[in-house]
């Protein structure tokens, strides 16, 4: 394999991940030889962003590149990989966080090295992804030491922090989904409550985002459990009771989510040391009450 800086890269798939990674690697000095997507507009835009040729078919990318990134939807990786002729000496890489090398059985059986390159980052738009990549963890796996070294160099080149995972990658991806995707879900629920205040969900989100940023900064600065604040961290049973009462009235569908999150927050508050076991038990009893019953 050539030295990493001389590698010719190719991308099959020009969604947000493919477009962002191809542009970032091109900016880092890598040569992106070709990009293919069935969506012609996306293909052409990604090719322009990476200074690459817009390929007419996936096989053209495989023929032109030393390392081919399959940045297609997760469920399509194995199908796309199996539909291409691979040569020995080539490398094929996917970006699915939940899978290891198993979707790349077809290229591996034809003599290609195979790997995983997964940025632990939220890719909402190409522009935002490019800004978020520096400092992000990028998990890497590979069937050969040579490809692993090349992928580590790529991760460093785009400002990432390469990490080799041991164990089930689905556990890693599950953790990422809870931390990122379900944060969006929680904010959708939280911002939706602002309608009860005569404001829109958009206005609620705008008001809540500085709070979320502050919480993330606290997590970065002081970690767990010290970053926990709020009524459970203080042992404020009366506030929890008021929350449950208002949920009964305005958002009973959110009640189950609130109670489960609150229950899982109690051990964090105990670990922080701001509440004692007796207070934790009172909080738990309050959460176990039925609608209309007092927490006291």
Residue pairs with C-beta under 8 A, 6 or more apart in sequence:
1 7
1 66
1 89
1 91
1 113
1 146
1 147
1 150
2 8
2 66
4 30
4 149
4 150
4 153
4 154
5 29
5 30
5 153
6 31
7 30
7 31
7 66
7 67
7 150
8 31
8 32
8 33
8 64
8 65
8 66
8 67
9 22
9 25
9 30
9 31
9 32
9 33
9 65
9 66
9 67
9 68
9 69
10 32
10 33
10 34
10 35
10 36
10 52
10 55
10 61
10 62
10 64
10 65
10 67
10 68
10 69
11 18
11 21
11 22
11 32
11 34
11 35
11 36
11 46
11 50
11 52
11 61
11 68
11 69
11 71
12 18
12 35
12 36
12 37
12 58
12 61
12 62
12 68
12 69
12 70
12 71
12 72
12 80
12 84
13 36
13 37
13 69
13 70
13 71
13 72
13 73
13 80
14 22
14 35
14 36
14 37
14 39
14 42
14 43
14 45
14 46
14 47
14 71
15 37
15 42
15 71
15 72
15 73
16 123
16 124
16 125
16 126
16 129
17 71
17 95
17 119
17 123
17 129
18 35
18 37
18 46
18 69
18 71
18 72
19 42
19 45
19 46
19 49
19 126
20 123
20 126
20 129
20 130
20 133
21 69
21 71
21 95
21 117
21 119
21 158
22 32
22 35
22 46
22 49
22 50
22 52
22 69
23 46
23 49
23 50
23 126
23 130
24 130
24 133
24 158
25 32
25 50
25 154
25 157
25 158
26 32
26 49
26 50
26 51
26 52
28 154
28 157
28 158
29 157
30 154
30 157
32 50
32 51
32 52
33 52
33 53
33 61
33 64
33 65
34 47
34 52
34 53
34 54
34 55
34 60
34 61
34 64
34 65
35 43
35 46
35 47
35 50
35 52
35 53
35 54
35 55
35 61
36 43
36 54
36 55
36 56
36 57
36 58
36 60
36 61
37 43
37 46
43 54
43 55
44 54
46 52
47 53
47 54
49 126
53 64
55 61
55 64
58 80
58 83
58 84
59 84
59 85
61 68
62 68
62 84
62 85
62 86
62 87
62 90
65 90
66 89
66 90
66 91
67 90
67 91
67 92
67 93
67 147
67 150
68 90
68 91
68 92
68 93
69 93
69 94
69 95
69 117
70 77
70 80
70 81
70 92
70 93
70 94
70 95
70 104
71 94
71 95
72 80
74 96
74 98
74 99
77 94
77 96
77 99
77 103
77 104
78 102
78 103
78 104
78 105
78 106
81 92
81 94
81 103
81 104
81 105
81 106
81 107
82 105
82 106
84 106
84 107
85 110
86 92
86 106
86 107
86 110
86 111
86 112
87 110
87 111
87 112
88 110
88 111
88 112
89 111
89 112
90 107
90 112
90 113
91 112
91 113
91 114
91 115
91 147
91 150
92 104
92 107
92 108
92 112
92 113
92 114
92 115
93 114
93 115
93 116
93 117
93 147
93 151
94 103
94 104
94 115
94 116
94 117
95 116
95 117
95 118
95 119
96 103
96 116
96 118
97 118
97 120
97 139
97 169
97 172
97 173
97 176
98 169
98 170
98 172
98 173
98 174
99 116
99 169
99 170
100 116
100 141
100 169
101 108
101 114
101 115
101 116
101 141
101 142
101 143
104 112
104 114
107 114
108 114
108 143
113 142
113 143
113 144
113 146
113 147
114 142
114 143
114 147
115 140
115 141
115 142
115 143
115 147
115 148
115 151
116 139
116 140
116 141
116 142
116 169
117 138
117 140
117 151
117 154
117 155
118 138
118 139
118 140
119 129
119 133
119 136
119 137
119 138
119 160
120 136
120 137
120 138
120 139
120 176
121 129
121 132
121 133
121 136
122 128
122 129
122 132
122 180
123 129
123 132
133 158
133 159
133 160
134 158
134 159
134 160
135 159
135 160
135 161
136 159
136 160
136 161
137 160
137 161
137 162
137 163
138 155
138 158
138 160
138 161
138 162
138 163
139 162
139 163
139 164
139 165
139 169
139 172
140 148
140 151
140 152
140 155
140 162
140 163
140 164
141 148
141 164
141 165
141 169
142 148
142 151
148 164
151 162
152 162
155 161
155 162
156 162
165 172
183 212
186 257
187 205
187 208
187 212
188 201
189 254
189 257
190 204
190 208
191 201
191 202
191 204
191 205
191 208
192 201
192 204
192 251
193 204
193 250
193 251
193 254
194 200
194 201
194 203
194 204
194 207
195 201
195 204
196 250
196 251
197 204
215 227
215 229
218 226
218 227
218 229
219 227
221 227
224 268
224 271
225 268
225 269
225 271
225 272
226 272
228 265
228 268
228 269
228 272
230 265
231 239
231 240
231 243
232 240
232 262
232 265
232 266
232 269
232 275
232 283
233 265
233 268
233 269
233 272
233 274
233 275
234 274
234 275
235 269
235 274
235 275
235 276
235 279
235 280
235 282
235 283
237 279
237 282
237 283
237 286
237 295
237 296
238 295
240 262
240 283
240 286
240 287
240 295
241 286
241 294
241 295
241 296
243 258
244 255
244 258
244 259
244 286
244 287
244 289
244 291
244 295
247 254
247 255
247 258
248 255
248 291
248 292
259 287
262 283
262 287
263 284
263 287
266 275
266 280
266 283
266 284
267 280
269 275
269 280
269 283
270 277
270 280
275 283
282 295
285 295
286 295
289 295
